[in-house]
Amino acid sequence: SSLQPAPSSSTNNTSSKKKFKNSTSKEFCYFQHQATKQQPGGVRVLASAASGLLQGGSRMASSHATKNPYGSLLTDLPKPGGGTYGKYYSLTKLNDPRVDILPYSIRYLLESAIRNCDNFQVLKADVEKILDWEITAPKQVEIPFKPARVILQDFTGVPAVVDLAAMRDAMTRLGGDPDKINPLVPVDLVIDHSVQVDVSRTPNALQANMEMEFGRNKERFAFLKWGATAFKNMLVVPPGSGIVHQVNLEYLARVVFNSDGLLYPDSLVGTDSHTTMIDGLGVAGWGVGGIEAEAAMLGQPMSMVLPGVVGFKLNGKLRTGVTATDLVLTVTQILRKHGVVGKFVEFYGKGMSELSLADRATIANMSPEYGATMGFFPVDKVTLQYLRLTGRDEEKVKEIEAYLRANNLFIDHEKPQKENIYTSYLELDLDSVEPCISGPKRPHDRVKLKDMKVDWQACLDNKVGFKGFAVPKDEQDKVVKFTFNGQPAEMRHGSVVIAAITSCTNTSNPSVMLGAGLVAKKATELGLEVKSWIKTSLAPGSGVVTLYLEKSGLAKYLDQQGFSLVGYGCTTCIGNSGELHEAVAEAIAENDVIAAAVLSGNRNFEGRVHPLTRANYLASPPLVVAYAFAGTVNIDFETEPIGVGKGGKAVFLRDVWPSNEEVSEVVGRSVLPEMFRSTYAKITKGNEMWNQLACPQGSQYAWDPNSTYVHEPPFFKTMTKDPPGVPSVKDAYCLLNFGDSITTDHISPAGNINKDSPAAKYLMEHGVDRKDFNSYGSRRGNDEVMARGTFANIRIVNKFLKGEVGPRTLHIPSQENMFIYDAAQKYKEEGVDTIILAGAEYGSGSSRDWAAKGPYLQGVKAVIAKSFERIHRSNLVGMGLIPLCFKAGEDAESLGLTGLERYTIHMPDVENIKPGMDVAVTTNDGKKFTCVLRFDTQVELTYFQNGGILHYVLRQLL
């Protein structure tokens, strides 16, 4: 077998059940990781004896871990034909009735704590907290968690490897051993975020886009290739292989590890918020900030608050014509309304057994959009069938089933189910789900398909906001005429200019992908044609998709309608949609057209998909194709045709929409295990461009001071052996004054670098032509670019500017309107601190450590908001920034704060700081208010005292 990591790694508090029924009308070939054993010595991450932060000395540092006190639970797992698979820590041997009522997701945390318990990094008291989950979860207690592995994509992976390389240099400067900076658990890095849709609607688009991808990113790729050789236990999956979460689902996921004869559940954290997709396979995984992931790689337990678990019961089955995308958008809206931030969601019920694994993965994928840490589906027979379908070894599948059944981690829907205890309950009848899309600016703004035309009209009328564009009545019907490739064309508000089948959310699901092919086939046969000026694209997350589309005979119809293969990567879903044709872009910009993009992605925040598409809708792949034919989102599919076909006959959506039986038939004959085996047998061999790529050698990276892609960051250059203590924030100016829902896309955009921006100025000063700017996401290895790119989103709204939209702010002392970066630098030169004022959901969206690193480099010391997104708050803490929440019912406006004041945050001495305590804030004009300090655990206070999590880890390794 392949190398795998050593094990490193009752009061019923429930609310009333809520039931939703919508009203309707009508081996696996594992990658070979070099296993590395964790050394027992050193100071534990969860506390420092010198920190003075922990009560009663229960987590004081120790020189050695002790023997696992749960050793008596080690049990042989017998093979059916004799012999054993290995040993495992048996939850049933605890003989504790509390285990049987725990949610399955909490049992995974329990098993991990028991297996890793050494009364050093993981205490017996931690195990007891988890066992007593029903009582302890409402109390926000802290537990350690050691994931079995870490997964990265290249946008977040490059800065992670940059940090590791810089930490090696810091270790050398401080007299430590640089080789201690090495991953102790398997790390998989999949390069999927770099490919852009530069070329589309041509047979050579795939090759052309890959060549441009390598041309732009050669330096980054060489750096990652160096990392794969310089660091143990790290595997880099080359560009052109697929999307990280789909590759994880179809190939990387172990489900159960067998490491030197010890069996335990697969678990992971990832530097992408959609890591949760793996929860659909019964693998516990979620997104974390890059800096947290780096600490986990280095063997540090993650400190987390023991979460509440929302039980979501599914009944019935989906009606014909309803897709998994319709279901996930419905679930997202329900859960967003219920409120699940910081919680696990666990799905159960008979309806769960009716969902395919791919459907479950689609729902799990969008956990960040509904706000949960996980959207978990326990393993059952459907899971095992999927493992076989995707080419996993039959003996391994049997081992997985045997272990999970023996350890009470398997659901058998054929047997009576005892309902677990949950924090709260929801219920959904699957047959009530209707076709829908979401938009135009947020994933949870679901619109039933039948209501879309009315909703679009309302969006045109409404004032500017998440559901409004404020287009005057007399301009709503204007027609813009332009010439495209010598042919007359016209555009209106709502015209579709991008139609993209993209994203792991949907391209991992054969039903919706083949459904899209069937729509294309039927429409083509009826004589319809997608307008040539619509930028159509197909970017699946795995080469398997291409194989089954070709075998089904449907690929040619997608090609014919412009949905030609453009790459294997995230593309449009993350803003890598490429340029629109000049004529289309000009028509939009000069006439202020509210142009639309329709994509099968998971994010549609304004400014993310493309700067010129102000209306962006998430839809299933078949609906993406349908909207491409229609050419507009301003359509009622029930009463209006999507086009005119042969003989002038009107063609409606119902004429081209496949039945569930049609989809099932083509899936059954087209999706085969051998496709997965052959695709993933080749994946580690790379491709010609990757294999010919030269990379540096040596264990420490030779930084090139002239590089605009990879630059030594300043985070550790002035670091000392002793912690700096608690910084003061006195008479700080407000750099930015925000409202609600400022996303990580606003804070640290991943897309195009605007030609007039500070980042563009820096690049041009360093000899980079505009055509070679690439994206912010691709330049995350360079702190100089990223500091300038912080708050550079062209759609950002800052209250200081009184309606002006864009990356500018008011430098308060001079009253000068300037770029945000320039104002931040001016404040730093003047020697004054800055803070940020914000509304609710600050930092929502993608997991993005640069959304914390960037403000840190700009000199921001604290963010005061109504509420924070989970991962972003953690990232702020990880960079040593102070997250503060206004008291319930209060915000900047209610407190009379204009942002023009100077702010002093009255932080107590280190020994008096407590998680969640009240902290007073005063202003220079006599205002005083109280905030909640959002350090949620004692460990986070330790990180803060050290100036950040990585500084803490470095000091422990010295």
N, C-alpha and C positions, 0 to 999 in steps of 0.2 A: 504494500500500500504506500501511498505517497507520504512524504513528510508532513506532519502537522505540528502545531505548537504544543509545548508542554503546558500543563494547566497553570496558567498565569493568573496569567490572568489571576364575653362577647356581646357588645351592644350593637344592634343593627342600625347603622347610620345611613338610612336610605331615604330617598325622596319618593314621592308618589310616581307611579309608572306613567309614562307618556306614550300614547300610541298615535302614530301618524298614518293617515290614509288620505292620499291626495284625491281631491274631487276630480273626476274625469268626465269629459264629454267624449262623448265618444272616446465512481470515481471518475465514476464521475470525471475522470481525467483532471484531477486537481492540479493547479499550478504547484510546482515544487518550491516550497519555501524552506529556507535553511532554518531548521529549528534551533532556537536559542533558549537556554535555561536562564531563569531569573535568579540572581544571586540573593541570598537571604539577608545580607547585611544592609546597613544604611539607615537613614531616618525616614519614618513613614510619611507619606504625603498628607495624611489626614490631620497631622498636627506637628508642631514643633515644640519641644520642651521650652524653648526660649520665647515662644510666641506669647505666652501668658493669656491666651484666648480661651483655653479649654477648661471646663469646670471639673473639679474633682480629680484631675489627673487620669481620667479613664482612657485617654488616648495619648498618653505620654510616649515619647520616643523610646525605642528599645533597640538594643544592639543586635538582637536576633529574633527571628520569628520562632514561635513555639510549635510543637507538634499539633496537627489538626485535632481539636477536641472531638470532632465528629468521625474519627477514624473507624469507629465501630459500625458506621452506616455503610462502609464499603462492602459491596455485594457482587458476586459473580453473575454475569448475564449469560445464561446457557444458550448454546446453539441448538436448533431443533434436532440436528443429526449427531449431536455429541460434541463435547468440548465447549469452550466459552468464547464470546466475543471480546470479553475483557471485564473489568470491574467498573462499578459506578456507585455514586453516593445515592442511596435509596431514600427517597422521601417517605415512602410507606413505612420504612423501618423506624421512623421517628415515633410511630404509634401516637400521633398527635391529631386529634379530631379537627383541629383548626386547618390542617392542610387540605382536607377534603372539600372545604367550602371556599378556599381561596380561588380567586380568578386565575385562569391558566397563566396569564401574563405575569402575575405576581409569583406564581410557582417558579417561573424562570429566574426571577431575582433571588428567590429563596435557595434554589439549587446552587446558584453561583456563590452566594454568601457561605453556604455550608461547605462547598468544595474548596473555597479559597480561605476559609477561616483559619487564622494562625494566631489570633489574639495580638496581632501586630498591625497588619493593614486592614484586616477584617476581624471584628470582635464577636464573641458569642452573643454579646448584647445586641449586635446588629441582626444576627439571625433571629433573636427573640422579637425584635421590633417587626421584622417581616412576618413572622408567624402570627403576631398579634395585629396584623394589618388592619383588621376591621375597626380596631380601637385607635391604633397609632396613626393611620393615614390622615384622619381629620386634624391631627395635631401638628402636621408639617414636620415630622421627624426626619432626620438626616440618616442616610445609609450610604455605604460605599458599594460601587459596582465595578467589576472587572470584566470588560467585554473580551470575548475570545479573539477578536480580530478588529482591524480598522480598514475602512475603505475610503478612497479619495478619488476625485476627478481632477483634471489638470488645472482648471482655474484656481481651485483651492489647494491642489497638491503642490503646485510650484511654490507658493509662499510657504507651505509647510516644510518642503525640502530646503528652501532658502533659510528658514528659521533653524532647522536642524544643523545645516552647514555653519551658520553663524554661531550657534551654540557650541559647536566643536571648537571654533576659533576662540570663543570666550573661555571655554574650559582650559585651553592652552595658556591664554593670557593670565588666568587666575591660578595657574599652577596645578590644574586637575588633569585627569586622563581623558583626552578627547574621544577615545574609543568607547567610553561609557555612553556616549550619545549614539545609541543604536536601538532600533525597534526590537522589543522583546516579544511582540506578538506579530502574526502575519499581517502585512500591510499590502493591499492591492491598490494600485493607482491606474485608473483607466483614462486614457487621453480621448476625451469625447467632446470637449467644449470649444475646440479651436476651429473646427471646420465651419465655413460660412457659405451661404448660398450666393456665391458670386456668379455662377453660371447655372442656368436652369432651362428646362424645356428643350434640351438637346441630348442626343444619345451619349455624348462624351462628357456630360456634366460631372459625373463621379470623378473621373480621372482629372479633369481640369480643376475642380475644386480642391482635390487632394494636393495637386501640384502647387496651387496657390497657398494652401494651408502650410505645406512644408516650407515654401518660400518665405512666408511671413514668420513662421515659428521655429525655424531651424535652430536658433540659439536656445530657445526654451526647451525644445525636444532634446537637444544635446545635453542640457543640464539635467533633465529627468533621466536620461540614459546613464549619465554619470551617477546619479543617485541610486539607480538600480544596482550598480556594482559597488558603490562606496558604502552602502548601508546593508547590513544583513537583514534577512527576512522581508525584503521589499521587492515586490514584483511590479513592473510597469507594463501595462497592456498597450501596445502601440496604437497610434491613430489609425482610423479606418476600420477598427474592430467592432465598434458598437457603443451604445450608451451604458454608462457604468451600472445603472440599476437593472437594466435588462440583462447585461452580462452577469451580474450578481445573481439574478433570479434563475437564469437558464444554465449557469455554469459554476460560478464561484461558490455559491452557497453549499455548505456541508450539511445543514439541518442538524446533524449530530456529528461531533468530532469523536474520533478514536485516536487518542494520542498516547502512544506507548502503552496501549492496553487500558487506558482510562477513558471511559465514555462520558460525554457531557454535551449539553445542547449548544448548538451554534448561536452566537450572539455577536453583535457588532455595533460600533458607532461609525458614522461617516461624516465627511465634511460637506455634505450636500443635504439640504433639508428633506429631499425626497428619498433618502436612504430608507425611509419607512416602507417603501414598496416591498421590501423583503418580508415585512410582517405578514403579507398575504401567504407566504410559504411556511408560516409558523416559526420563523426565525425572529428573535427579539432584536430589533435594530431601530435606531433613530439618528437624526442629525444632531451634530454638535458643532461648535465653533472650531475653526482650525487649530487654535491654540489649545483647546481642550483635547482635541484628537492627538496632537503632538505629545501631550502629557500621558495620554493613554498608551500611545506607542512605546513610551519609555517606561512602561510598567506601573504607572501610577493608577491607583483606583480612582474612579470618578466619584465625586461626592454628589449625591442627588437627593432631593426630597422624595420620600416614599409617596408615590402618586395615588390619588384616588382613581378608581376604574369605573367608567360608564359602561354598563351592560347594554348592548344594542341588539335586540332580538329581531331576527328576520323571519318573516312568514311568507309562505306561498312561493310563487315564481314569477319571473318577468313575463309580461305579455309579448306577443309577437310584434316585431317592429321596434321594440324598445331595446336599447343597447346598454352595455356596462357604463358608457360615458353618461348616459341619461341618469343611470342609477347613482353614479358617484357625485354628479352635480346636485342631485336631490339630497343625498346623504350629507354633502358638504353644507348645504343650506340649513338642514335640520340641526346638525351638530354645532354649526356656528351660532345659531340662535340659542341652543341649549347652554353653550359655554363649556368648553372642554380644554381650555388652555392649561398646560401643565399636567394634564391627566392622560391616562391610557384609555383607549376605547377598545372594548373586546366584543367581537361579534359572535353570536350564537343563535341557536334555534334551527328548526327544520329548513327554513329558507336558505340558511348557509350551505346546506348540503346540495341545494339546487344551483349554486353558483360555481362556475368553473374556477380553476385556480387563477387563470388570467383575469377573470372578472374581480376576484378578491384582491389581486395585486393592484388593479386599477383603483379600487377603493382605498387600499392601504397607502398607495402612492400619494394620494392627496391629503394625507394627515396634516401637513402644514397648512393647507388651505382651510381645513376646518379647525385647526389650532391645537390638535392633540399631539402629545409626544409620540404615541404609537396608535395605529389602527390595526389591532391584532386579530388574526384568524388562527386558532389552534390547529395543529396537524390532525388530519383525518384521512379517510381513504382517497378523497379527491386530491389531497396533497401527494400521496404515494403514486397515484396515477400520473400526475404531472411529472414527478421525478422520472418515471419510466418513459413518458412521452419525450422528455428532453434528453434522453440517452444516458441517464445515470445507470451505473452498474446494478444489476438485479440483486446481487449479494449485499451491496451497500444499502439498497432500499429495504431489504429484509432486516438488516441490522438496525436501521433507523426505526422501523416499526417495532421491533422487539424491545429496543431501549425505551422508547416513548410510552409504549403500553405498560412496561414493567414499572416505570417511574411515574405513572399516573399523569402523563402529559399528552395523552392521545384521546381524541373524541371519537367515539363509535356511535354514529347516529342511528344505528340499527338497534341499539340498546336504550332502555329508559334513561333519560338524563336527569340527574339531580341538579336543580338550578343553583348556581353559585351565588354568593353574596356580592353585590356590587354597591358602589357609592350612590349611584342613581341609575335609573332604567329608562330606556327608550325602546320603541317598537315600530317597525315599519312593515306594511304589507307590500311585498314586491310587485304584486299585480296592480298596485295603485300608481306606480311610477309611470310618468308620461315622457314622451320625447321633449328635450329641452336643450337650451344652450345657456351660456353664462356670459354676462358682460353688461355694458361695454368697457368697464374699467376694473372690475374685481371678480375673482373666481366664484365668490359666494353670492353674486347677484344673478340668481337663476331666473331664466325667462322660459315659460312653456312655449313650445314651438308655435302653438296655435295663437299665442298672444304676442308674437314677436312684432308684427307690423304696428300694432297699437303701442307697444312699449317703445319702439323706435321713434314713433311720432312724439311720444311723451318726452323722450330724451332730447329731441330737437327743441322742444318747447321749454323744458325745465331750465332753471338757472344752472350755471356751471357747477358741477359737482360730480359725484360718482355715477349719477344717473342723469346727467344733464350737460347740454352744450350751448344753451341759450342762443339758438339761431333765430333771428327775427323772422316773423311769419312770411314777410314778402321775399325772403331769400331762401326759404326752405325747398322750393321746387325748382331752383335755378338749374340750368343745364350748361355744363362746361364742354365746349367742343374743342378737340385737339387732334393732331395728326400723329398716328403711330405707324412707324415704318412705311410711310407714304399712304396710309389708309386713314380715312376719316374715323374718328372715335369720339365718344362722349361719356361724360361722368356726372354724377349727381352726389348729393349727400347720401352716404350709405353704400356707395359703390364699393364692391370688393376689389381690392388691388393686390392682396396677398391671400392665397389659399394654400395652406401648408399642412400636409400629413406629416406630423412631427411628434417627438417626445416619447419617452419610455412609458408614460402614462397609458398611451393607447397602442403604440406600435408593438408592444409586447403581447397584445391580445389578437390572436389569429381571427377571431370572429369578426371584430370590427375592421380589421385590415382587409380580409377577404370580402367583407360586406362592402367596403369602399370599391373594391375591384368589380363587384357585381353591379353596383350603381353605375360605374363607368361603362361597363359592358352594355347594360340595358339602354343607357342614354345614347351611347354611340350607335347602337343598332337602330334606334329610333330617329337618328339623324341630328342629334344635338352636338354642339361644339363649344368648348370653353373659349371665351374671347382671348385673343392672342396677347393682349396687354395686361392680363391678370398674371401675376407672378405665382405660378403653381410649382409645388415641389413635393418630393417624397424622400423623407430622411428617416429610415427605420433605425431602431436601436440594436439591430442584430442582423448578420448576414443570412440568418435562417429565414427572415421575412422574404428576402429576394427569392430564395429557393422555393418557398411554398407558393408565392405569387406566380412564379414561372411555371411550376408544375400544374397549378390550377388553370393555366391558360388566360389568367386575368391581367397579367403584367402588361401585355400589349395594349389593352384598352386604357389603362392608366397612362402609359407612355403616349398614346395617341392624343389624350386630352391634356398633355403637358405635365402630368404628374410623373416625370421621369426621375430616376434615382439621382440624388444630388450628393449623397454622402451618408456615412454611418455615424451620426452624432446628433447633438441636441439642436443645432441650427436655430430655426425660427423661434422655438420655445424659449430660448435664453437671449433672444435679440440678435442672433447671427443670421438675420434674414437677408443680408446683403443689400446692395443698392437697388432701388426701383429704376426702371428705365427713365432716362432723362426727361422724355416727353410726359410721362405719367407724373413724375415728381414735380415738374414745372406746372402742370395743370392743377395739381393739388395745392402747391404752395402759393401760386399767384392768385388763386381764386378762393382760398381759405375753405377748401372742401373738407368735410368730415368724412374722410376715406376710412374704409373698414378692412380689417384683416380677420380671417376666420382660420383657426388653427386647432389641431387636436392636441393642444398642450395643457399645461396646468397653471400657467400664470398669464395674466393679461393686463397687468398694471400699466397705466398710461406712461408712454415713453419707453416701454420695455421692448415690445415686438418690433417696432420701427418708429423713428421720429415722426414720420408723416402719417401714420395710421392712428388717428385719435380714438377710433372705435375698434375695439378688439374683442372678438368673441371666441370662447372655447366651445368646441363641438366635437362630436364623434367623427372619425374619418369618413364614414359614408355621408354625413351632413356637410363636411368640408367640401367633398366633391359636388354635392347638390348645390351648395351656395356658389361654388365656382361656375356651375352652369347658369344659375340664376343671375349672377353678376351683381347682386345687391343683397343687403340684409333687410331692406325695406320691402318685404314680401310676406304674404299670407299663403303658405304652401297649400292650404285647403282649397282656396278659391282662385289662386293665380298660378299660371304655368311657370315652370323653370326655364322654358324655352319653346321654340317652335321647330318641329322636326320635319321629317319628310312629308311632302305634299301640303305643307303649311299647317300641319296638325299641331295643336297645342299639346305639350307634354307636361304632365303634372308629376310632383314628387311620388305620388302613389303608383305611378306607372313604372317607375324605375327602382322602387324600394324593394329589396329582397325579403322573402319570408324567413322566419327562423329555420324552417325546414331546409330551404335552399342553402342558407349559410352553414347549417350543420352538415349537410351533405358534402359541400366543397371542403370544409374543414377536415372532415373524416377521411377524405381521399387525398388530401394535399399536404397535411402536416404530419411528418413522419420522424420517428426517433433518429434515423440515420442522418437526417438533415442537421440535427443538433450536434451529433457526434462528429460529422465531417467538418462542420463550421468551427467547432471549438478545438478540434485536433490541430487546426492550422493557426489558431489565434496567437499562440505564444511564439510562433515562428516569424511574426512580423510581416513586413512587405519590403519590396526592394528599396524604396526610399528610406525607410527606417533602418534597414540593415546596413546600408551604405553610409549612414550618418556617423561621422567621427565625433567622439566625445572626450572630455578631459579624463585624466587618470589621477589616482591618488586618493587618500582617505580625507584630505582637507581640500576644499574647493579653492582654485586659483581665481579670485575675483578679478574681473576686467573692469577697471574704473570707467571705461568708455562705453560699456554696455548699457543699452536702454531697455533691455529685457530682464537681466539678472544683475542685481546690485546688492552689495552687502548692506543689510539694514542697520539702523543706528540703535536698535533696541537694547543691545548688550554691550555697546562700546564703552560706556562709562560705568558699567555695573561694578559694584564692590562686593566683597565677601559678606559683609553685614547688611541686613535689611535696612532700607531707608526710613522705615517708620511711616506714620500717618501724615500725609501732606496736608497743608492748610489751603483753604480756598477763601481768599479775602479780597473784597472789593473787585470781584470779577465782573467783566462786561458780558453782556449777552451777545454771542456771535450770531445766533439764529433764533427766530421766534416762530415756531411751527404750530400748525393745527393738528388734526387727527390723521392717522393712517400714513405717517411718513414711513416708507418702506426702505429696505436695504438697497433697493434699486435707486431710490432718491439719494441715499447717503453715499453709496459707492456703486455707481452704475457699471454694468459689465459691457455695455454696447459701444457704439461708435464714439470716437474722440472728436468733439466738435472743433472745427478748424480755427475758431477764435478763442479757444479755451486756454487757461494757463498750462495745461498739459501739452496742448499742441505747440504752444510757444516754446516750452522746454524741449520737446522733440525736435522742432525745427532748429533750435539753437545747437542741438547735438547732431545735426546733419541728416535728420530723418525727413524724407519727402512726405508730403501729405498722403500720397497713395499708399505709403507704407506705415501709416499710423497704427493700423490694426485696431484692436479694441482694448478697452480698459481691462477686461477680463484676461486678455492675453498678456498684459503687462504687469500682472500682480506680483511678479518677482522683482519689480523695481519700485522701491519706496518713494523715489523722487516723482515718478509719474503718478503713483497712487495717492500721495498726499495732495497733489494738484488736482487729481480727479475726484477727491472727496467733496460731496455735495455738488457735483458737476452736472447733475441731471437737468436737462433743458426744461423739464416740466415741473421742477420743484417750486413750491409756493411758500414764500417767506413773508410773514405778516409785516415786517419792516418796509416792504416794497409797495404796500397798499395796492395790490392787484397785479403788479408786474410779475410775470412768470419767468423763472430762469435762475441760474446759479450765481446770484449776486446778493449782496447784503449791505447794510448800513454800518460804516465804521463810525461808531457813536461819537467819539471825541471830536472828529473832524466833520461829522455829518455828511461824509462822502459816500456815494453809491459806488461800490466796486465789487470785483469778483470775490467770492467767499474766501478762496485761498489767499488772495492778496490781503484781504482784511485780517485774516488769521495771522499772516506773517507780520503785519503791521503791529498787531497787538503783542506778538511775541517780542518784536524789536523794542516795543515800549515797556516790556517787562511786566505786563499785566496778564492775569488769568482770564479765561473765558468759560462760560457755561452755555448750555442750550436749553431753551424752554420748548416743550412739546405737549401735544394732546394725547389722545388714547392710541393704543396699538403702535407705539413708536418702535421701529425696527422690524415690522412684520415683513414677510416675504422670505426670500432665499437666505439660507445660512451663509453668512459672508463675514469672515473675520476682518476684512479690510474696512467694513463699516464701523469697526471699533478702532482698528489700527490707524485709520485715516484721521479721525477726530483727535486721537492721541497725538499724532504728529503735528496736527494743526494747533495744538496747545489747549484743547478742551479738557477741563478737569472734571466736569460733572454734567449729567443730563437730568433735568427735572421734568417729568412727564406724568400724565394721568395714568398710563399703564405701558408696560413693555411687552414685546414678543419674547418668548422664553429664551430662545437661543441668543438673541441679540443682547438681552440683559446679561446673560452669562459671559458673552464676549466682552462687554464693557468691563465687567469685573476682572476678566482675564487680562485686560490691558491696564488695570489699575485706575480706571475711571469710576466715579461715584454715581450709581443710579439711584435717583430719589423719586418717589411717587408723591404727588399731591394727596392730601387726605380725601377720602370719599366725599363726593359732592362738591369738591373744590377744583379749580383750575386757574390758569393764569388770568383769565378774564374775570372770574368771580372774585379773585383776590385783588383786582385792580392793577395787575402788573402789565406794564406796557413793554417791558424788555429794555427800556432805555435806562433803567436803574443799574446800580452796581450791587452785586450780591456777595454776601458773606455766609458761608455754610459753617455752622458751629459744630464741628465734629469733636466728640470727646476724646480724651486720651485713650490709647490703645487698650488698656486694661478695662476700660469702661464701655467699649463698643459691644453691642449685642446685635445679632441678626434681627432685622425687622423693627428696630427701635425707632422712636421718634427723634428727629433732628430738627433743630430750629434753623431757619434761614431769615436773615435780615437784609434790608436794602439801605442804601445811603439816604433815602428820603423818608425813613422812619417806618416803613412797612415791616411787618413780622408775620411769618407763617410757619407752620410745622409740616414736615414731610416725613414719609416712612423711608427708612434706609433699606434699600433692596439688596443688601447682602443677605442671602437667604439661608446660609449655613455658616457654621464656625470656620469651615475650611475656606470659604470665600473671603472671610476676614483675614485669614492667614495670607492668602494670595495678595490681597490688597496691601497688607503691611509690607510685603516683599516687592511691591511695584508691579505685580502681575504673576500669573501662573507659571510662565516659563522661567522667570527669574527665581521663583521659589524652587522649581525642579532643579535648576542649575545649582543652587546653593546646597540642596540635599545630596547632589551627586559629587560635590567637591570633596 
